[in-house]
Amino acid sequence: MPDSKSAATRVVLRPRNSAQRVPMESIAVRARRVPAAPASAYVGAAGRRASFLPEHLEGRQLMSVALDGAGFTVVTPSADTRVVYVSSTKGNDGNDGLSANTPVASIGRGKSLLRNGQGDHLLIEKGSKFTSGLGYWKISGKSADEPLLIGTYGTGPRPEIADGTNYAFGAGSGGAGNKLHDVVVQGIRFYAAQRDPANTAAFDPSVKADGVYIAGNVENLLFEDVSVEYYKNNFVVSPYFGPVNNFQLRNSNVSHSWATGSHSQGMYLEGINGVLLEGNTFDHNGWNEQVGAKATVFNHSAYVQGTNRNAVARNNTFANAASHGLQMRAGGVVQNNLFLDNPIGLSFGLVNGGGPLVPGGVVGAVKDNVFIGGRDISGQRRGIGLELTNTRPGAGVVVEKNIFTKASEDGAFAAINLSWGNSQANGQEAAGINDLTIKDNIVYEWTRGVWVNPELTGQGPGHKSVNNLAYLNNDYQNIKSSNIIYHGIGPQGTNVRMDDSRYFSNSSNGAPFYMAGRTYSLTGWTAAVEPTGKGVKANYVDPDRDMKTYSFTLGGSGTQADFLDKARANSRDAFSAGYTAPATNNYIRAGFLDRGDETPAIPGGYLPTPVALPPEIPMPPGGGVRPP
């Protein structure tokens, strides 16, 4: 990412025949510096009609889109773009709306001036406030390079749409001629004002609208620098009316969704080919203790169903979820995210209950993430960092360079949990655990390091099978439980491999290792299971770093609440990199540099490197299940 706001990074994309299956290339594309474009924003991870893939600059240069130096995207109006201005304070619907000096007053009037398929821009003045939303949107852009833009102009806070009685933004209609495509929504606050308990004058718990609701037949849709707050479901995207290709949420706040009598998600995604969640803050979704909306196992900050394909979640903060911070049922790339005080930080490939799993297993990587703390679910003990299963044979899924630190005091589970899924939809198509490598991770002051379900059966086919599972160079320190490792199945030849890990437990009760019905001391473990393992108490630089100490370093009040308040408030116009997941994770990582052993747990100067996107998996027929 460039560090100058005066220049942009231009990413070159190449078209792909939509019927052709091509492996996704690296997300770490080559880039060059170009002069910054003068207006607002758009970048497409998959481009026009979701049929573009990143390509090195040596390839064909058919089109390009730009990121500014702060990582926000830039849309430049073309010569024939119509730019329409809306202001709640200065506008008049009798104006022509074609300049900042003659804005219209209502969003509805502004919409009426836009042309379908022409790449027009609707700009809303910052500081404006409206009590009705953008409505059901049917106006498309011209192309990925000339999208329709719903953006902002002027100075001040994000324009606010304060209405919890209807969708803030809805889209999706049946029929090929009704496909919505190439739309960017940028810089808006969508606020369900009647559902915010702090808004006592207007609070009405009977109001139960969703915030952003996309019902399919949509391609190339980007939300960036938006804040979506207090809806029943802040985002719902499903293929009800047809396929959804290339959905992105970047640099945004998604917080405080809740519901009584039904499920509630910060974000629910299903049936999408091409998902990018990048640089967002998801906080306190799925529950609200002030109004009796209890946390349940069904409510999550981000719920990515098993019918999605080619999903990436990177550089996000997932905090205080009702249950999971991120349910990545579809697999994909999960990199450099911060998971903070969730009952379950991340599930990957796992499906329990009625939803569909990925037939034959998921692909991808869980890499460079930081998991801190935990919480119960309305009195039900949890405290899981990562739960994982259903990995595709030959895909080489990796869990690498993650840090799991300081589980909650009442946490009852391991940092890493391997099990089997129980999908009632298509559980017979699960693959079990295959070709999975867990390496270079740190587990510090967690209840257990690893737990492997004893109901798994070892080698062979089937949803409970384990084939080629490796644990390499992991660091398990100050583990609280009697078992550092609870491994329900044995090695069975070369099927399970353990090498070069370090172990230290705070517990003096019981045996530190359990495998396939037997307990082991450290000496017994290294003799029978892991000859290269060793008992070492790491001498980390500062392993007790957390959000309180980090808040102090940023000049804050030294509380986690202060950190999250400022993370949610981040915006393009008031951006502080310190309140993002990458900066926070680097602060935590620096505390785990090891001063006392010949093999540091994390090399000095360590920085995450982008992960190659996994091979494509075909989309399932029928588009999956209905939204909650």
ChimeraX attribute file (.defattr): number of C-alpha atoms within 10 A of each C-alpha:
attribute: neighborCount
match mode: 1-to-1
recipient: residues
	/A:1	11
	/A:2	16
	/A:3	11
	/A:4	11
	/A:5	13
	/A:6	14
	/A:7	19
	/A:8	27
	/A:9	22
	/A:10	22
	/A:11	23
	/A:12	24
	/A:13	26
	/A:14	19
	/A:15	18
	/A:16	17
	/A:17	9
	/A:18	11
	/A:19	7
	/A:20	8
	/A:21	12
	/A:22	12
	/A:23	12
	/A:24	16
	/A:25	16
	/A:26	16
	/A:27	15
	/A:28	14
	/A:29	15
	/A:30	15
	/A:31	16
	/A:32	12
	/A:33	16
	/A:34	14
	/A:35	12
	/A:36	19
	/A:37	19
	/A:38	10
	/A:39	12
	/A:40	22
	/A:41	28
	/A:42	27
	/A:43	26
	/A:44	28
	/A:45	22
	/A:46	26
	/A:47	27
	/A:48	25
	/A:49	21
	/A:50	25
	/A:51	21
	/A:52	22
	/A:53	20
	/A:54	22
	/A:55	22
	/A:56	17
	/A:57	15
	/A:58	8
	/A:59	11
	/A:60	12
	/A:61	13
	/A:62	9
	/A:63	16
	/A:64	16
	/A:65	23
	/A:66	27
	/A:67	25
	/A:68	25
	/A:69	18
	/A:70	18
	/A:71	18
	/A:72	21
	/A:73	24
	/A:74	19
	/A:75	23
	/A:76	20
	/A:77	22
	/A:78	12
	/A:79	6
	/A:80	9
	/A:81	18
	/A:82	18
	/A:83	19
	/A:84	25
	/A:85	29
	/A:86	31
	/A:87	30
	/A:88	19
	/A:89	13
	/A:90	14
	/A:91	20
	/A:92	17
	/A:93	17
	/A:94	11
	/A:95	15
	/A:96	17
	/A:97	24
	/A:98	17
	/A:99	14
	/A:100	19
	/A:101	13
	/A:102	19
	/A:103	26
	/A:104	27
	/A:105	23
	/A:106	18
	/A:107	21
	/A:108	15
	/A:109	18
	/A:110	24
	/A:111	19
	/A:112	10
	/A:113	18
	/A:114	20
	/A:115	17
	/A:116	14
	/A:117	17
	/A:118	19
	/A:119	27
	/A:120	27
	/A:121	30
	/A:122	25
	/A:123	26
	/A:124	30
	/A:125	26
	/A:126	21
	/A:127	17
	/A:128	20
	/A:129	17
	/A:130	17
	/A:131	14
	/A:132	19
	/A:133	22
	/A:134	18
	/A:135	16
	/A:136	17
	/A:137	15
	/A:138	16
	/A:139	23
	/A:140	27
	/A:141	23
	/A:142	20
	/A:143	18
	/A:144	27
	/A:145	22
	/A:146	23
	/A:147	30
	/A:148	32
	/A:149	26
	/A:150	22
	/A:151	26
	/A:152	24
	/A:153	20
	/A:154	13
	/A:155	10
	/A:156	12
	/A:157	16
	/A:158	27
	/A:159	23
	/A:160	22
	/A:161	22
	/A:162	19
	/A:163	22
	/A:164	27
	/A:165	21
	/A:166	20
	/A:167	25
	/A:168	28
	/A:169	19
	/A:170	20
	/A:171	20
	/A:172	25
	/A:173	20
	/A:174	13
	/A:175	10
	/A:176	10
	/A:177	8
	/A:178	15
	/A:179	21
	/A:180	24
	/A:181	27
	/A:182	29
	/A:183	29
	/A:184	26
	/A:185	21
	/A:186	27
	/A:187	28
	/A:188	24
	/A:189	21
	/A:190	30
	/A:191	23
	/A:192	30
	/A:193	24
	/A:194	23
	/A:195	29
	/A:196	23
	/A:197	16
	/A:198	11
	/A:199	11
	/A:200	11
	/A:201	9
	/A:202	12
	/A:203	15
	/A:204	16
	/A:205	13
	/A:206	11
	/A:207	18
	/A:208	22
	/A:209	21
	/A:210	24
	/A:211	30
	/A:212	25
	/A:213	22
	/A:214	25
	/A:215	22
	/A:216	25
	/A:217	24
	/A:218	30
	/A:219	27
	/A:220	29
	/A:221	29
	/A:222	23
	/A:223	23
	/A:224	28
	/A:225	26
	/A:226	25
	/A:227	26
	/A:228	26
	/A:229	28
	/A:230	31
	/A:231	37
	/A:232	27
	/A:233	31
	/A:234	33
	/A:235	24
	/A:236	21
	/A:237	25
	/A:238	28
	/A:239	25
	/A:240	22
	/A:241	19
	/A:242	20
	/A:243	20
	/A:244	32
	/A:245	27
	/A:246	27
	/A:247	24
	/A:248	22
	/A:249	21
	/A:250	24
	/A:251	26
	/A:252	29
	/A:253	26
	/A:254	29
	/A:255	28
	/A:256	28
	/A:257	35
	/A:258	32
	/A:259	28
	/A:260	17
	/A:261	7
	/A:262	12
	/A:263	19
	/A:264	29
	/A:265	32
	/A:266	34
	/A:267	25
	/A:268	23
	/A:269	22
	/A:270	26
	/A:271	29
	/A:272	28
	/A:273	22
	/A:274	22
	/A:275	25
	/A:276	20
	/A:277	20
	/A:278	21
	/A:279	24
	/A:280	28
	/A:281	28
	/A:282	30
	/A:283	27
	/A:284	24
	/A:285	35
	/A:286	36
	/A:287	30
	/A:288	20
	/A:289	10
	/A:290	10
	/A:291	14
	/A:292	11
	/A:293	19
	/A:294	18
	/A:295	27
	/A:296	19
	/A:297	15
	/A:298	16
	/A:299	29
	/A:300	33
	/A:301	35
	/A:302	26
	/A:303	23
	/A:304	26
	/A:305	27
	/A:306	29
	/A:307	27
	/A:308	30
	/A:309	28
	/A:310	24
	/A:311	24
	/A:312	24
	/A:313	21
	/A:314	24
	/A:315	25
	/A:316	26
	/A:317	30
	/A:318	30
	/A:319	28
	/A:320	27
	/A:321	35
	/A:322	33
	/A:323	28
	/A:324	32
	/A:325	32
	/A:326	28
	/A:327	26
	/A:328	27
	/A:329	27
	/A:330	31
	/A:331	34
	/A:332	26
	/A:333	26
	/A:334	25
	/A:335	27
	/A:336	30
	/A:337	28
	/A:338	27
	/A:339	29
	/A:340	26
	/A:341	25
	/A:342	32
	/A:343	31
	/A:344	32
	/A:345	32
	/A:346	27
	/A:347	25
	/A:348	27
	/A:349	30
	/A:350	30
	/A:351	29
	/A:352	15
	/A:353	12
	/A:354	13
	/A:355	19
	/A:356	25
	/A:357	31
	/A:358	30
	/A:359	21
	/A:360	18
	/A:361	24
	/A:362	33
	/A:363	29
	/A:364	27
	/A:365	25
	/A:366	25
	/A:367	26
	/A:368	27
	/A:369	27
	/A:370	28
	/A:371	28
	/A:372	25
	/A:373	26
	/A:374	29
	/A:375	26
	/A:376	22
	/A:377	20
	/A:378	14
	/A:379	8
	/A:380	14
	/A:381	16
	/A:382	21
	/A:383	28
	/A:384	31
	/A:385	33
	/A:386	23
	/A:387	22
	/A:388	24
	/A:389	29
	/A:390	34
	/A:391	31
	/A:392	24
	/A:393	19
	/A:394	11
	/A:395	17
	/A:396	18
	/A:397	24
	/A:398	19
	/A:399	24
	/A:400	20
	/A:401	24
	/A:402	24
	/A:403	25
	/A:404	27
	/A:405	25
	/A:406	24
	/A:407	30
	/A:408	22
	/A:409	14
	/A:410	14
	/A:411	23
	/A:412	19
	/A:413	21
	/A:414	29
	/A:415	28
	/A:416	22
	/A:417	22
	/A:418	23
	/A:419	23
	/A:420	28
	/A:421	22
	/A:422	19
	/A:423	18
	/A:424	14
	/A:425	15
	/A:426	15
	/A:427	22
	/A:428	15
	/A:429	17
	/A:430	30
	/A:431	28
	/A:432	31
	/A:433	31
	/A:434	27
	/A:435	19
	/A:436	26
	/A:437	19
	/A:438	21
	/A:439	22
	/A:440	21
	/A:441	25
	/A:442	25
	/A:443	28
	/A:444	27
	/A:445	25
	/A:446	32
	/A:447	27
	/A:448	31
	/A:449	30
	/A:450	20
	/A:451	22
	/A:452	20
	/A:453	16
	/A:454	18
	/A:455	12
	/A:456	20
	/A:457	18
	/A:458	23
	/A:459	20
	/A:460	13
	/A:461	15
	/A:462	20
	/A:463	24
	/A:464	22
	/A:465	21
	/A:466	29
	/A:467	22
	/A:468	19
	/A:469	19
	/A:470	19
	/A:471	19
	/A:472	18
	/A:473	20
	/A:474	24
	/A:475	25
	/A:476	27
	/A:477	24
	/A:478	22
	/A:479	25
	/A:480	23
	/A:481	23
	/A:482	19
	/A:483	24
	/A:484	28
	/A:485	24
	/A:486	24
	/A:487	22
	/A:488	20
	/A:489	20
	/A:490	18
	/A:491	19
	/A:492	11
	/A:493	8
	/A:494	12
	/A:495	16
	/A:496	21
	/A:497	17
	/A:498	21
	/A:499	18
	/A:500	16
	/A:501	23
	/A:502	19
	/A:503	22
	/A:504	21
	/A:505	25
	/A:506	14
	/A:507	15
	/A:508	10
	/A:509	10
	/A:510	13
	/A:511	17
	/A:512	24
	/A:513	18
	/A:514	22
	/A:515	19
	/A:516	14
	/A:517	11
	/A:518	13
	/A:519	17
	/A:520	19
	/A:521	13
	/A:522	18
	/A:523	13
	/A:524	13
	/A:525	18
	/A:526	17
	/A:527	13
	/A:528	10
	/A:529	17
	/A:530	18
	/A:531	15
	/A:532	14
	/A:533	21
	/A:534	18
	/A:535	15
	/A:536	16
	/A:537	16
	/A:538	23
	/A:539	15
	/A:540	18
	/A:541	15
	/A:542	13
	/A:543	19
	/A:544	14
	/A:545	18
	/A:546	20
	/A:547	20
	/A:548	16
	/A:549	17
	/A:550	21
	/A:551	22
	/A:552	14
	/A:553	13
	/A:554	13
	/A:555	8
	/A:556	15
	/A:557	15
	/A:558	17
	/A:559	15
	/A:560	16
	/A:561	13
	/A:562	15
	/A:563	22
	/A:564	21
	/A:565	12
	/A:566	17
	/A:567	24
	/A:568	21
	/A:569	17
	/A:570	24
	/A:571	21
	/A:572	18
	/A:573	12
	/A:574	10
	/A:575	15
	/A:576	16
	/A:577	13
	/A:578	18
	/A:579	22
	/A:580	25
	/A:581	25
	/A:582	24
	/A:583	16
	/A:584	22
	/A:585	23
	/A:586	16
	/A:587	18
	/A:588	22
	/A:589	25
	/A:590	19
	/A:591	16
	/A:592	23
	/A:593	21
	/A:594	20
	/A:595	13
	/A:596	13
	/A:597	12
	/A:598	7
	/A:599	10
	/A:600	16
	/A:601	23
	/A:602	20
	/A:603	12
	/A:604	11
	/A:605	7
	/A:606	11
	/A:607	14
	/A:608	13
	/A:609	11
	/A:610	16
	/A:611	18
	/A:612	15
	/A:613	20
	/A:614	24
	/A:615	18
	/A:616	17
	/A:617	19
	/A:618	14
	/A:619	18
	/A:620	15
	/A:621	8
	/A:622	12
	/A:623	20
	/A:624	20
	/A:625	18
	/A:626	13
	/A:627	15
	/A:628	12
